[in-house]
Amino acid sequence: EPEVTQTPSHQVTQMGQEVILRCVPISNHLYFYWYRQILGQKVEFLVSFYNNEISEKSEIFDDQFSVERPDGSNFTLKIRSTKLEDSAMYFCASRGQNSPLHFGNGTRLTVT
Amino acid sequence: GESVGLHLPTLSVQEGDNSIINCAYSNSASDYFIWYKQESGKGPQFIIDIRSNMDKRQGQRVTVLLNKTVKHLSLQIAATQPGDSAVYFCAESPSSSNTGKLIFGQGTTLQVKP
């Protein structure tokens, strides 16, 4: 069964550094998303991406965040200058036109 | 504000029994609902979804019930197995045009006793 894959599984970075989280969505999907889950809390929507542009974003997704689909298979989330409070699990997700959202297994980001 | 919540943080059941996990939502305009299972160290795994024009939908060993009158959603798991042990999240979509934008509840931990 096709799945969303994310790399790396764990990323440790120092405060103020830039990080790029990578995702390969399911190949025939058209809609792409990033969510995050702070330890012990619920999963939160960050951003949705369709037709090479952001379709919606949450208040969390400020100017420090950006997304990109650099080629036909990858979808990335960049955090320009990480803060301690950015530490969380980041989940990439994708869906087709009329299909449910499928999540990857996440990247655990630890900011020290 | 909008919120999706679960009635119980932990549910413990005996293997073979049926499980019922409940969820309350607050946005009466939501028209799409979905249940996810999350095992330790993994991402949310799709279980079943339902649109607001239905009140029941069945899958393999799972049934989702939607009561729009009281804004309540439930997940029933038949013949619960040890592999069903996980955290279960309900989620709603407040946007009919972007059903991937979901508001998640806090989650219910299901523990299956052998």
Interface residues (C-beta under 8 A of the other chain):
Chain A: V4 Y31 Y33 Y35 Q41 K42 V43 E44 F45 S48 S55 E56 F91 A93 R95 P100 L101 H102 F103 G104 N105 G106
Chain B: I34 Y36 G41 K42 G43 P44 Q45 F46 D49 F89 A91 S95 N98 T99 G100 K101 L102 I103 F104 G105 Q106 G107
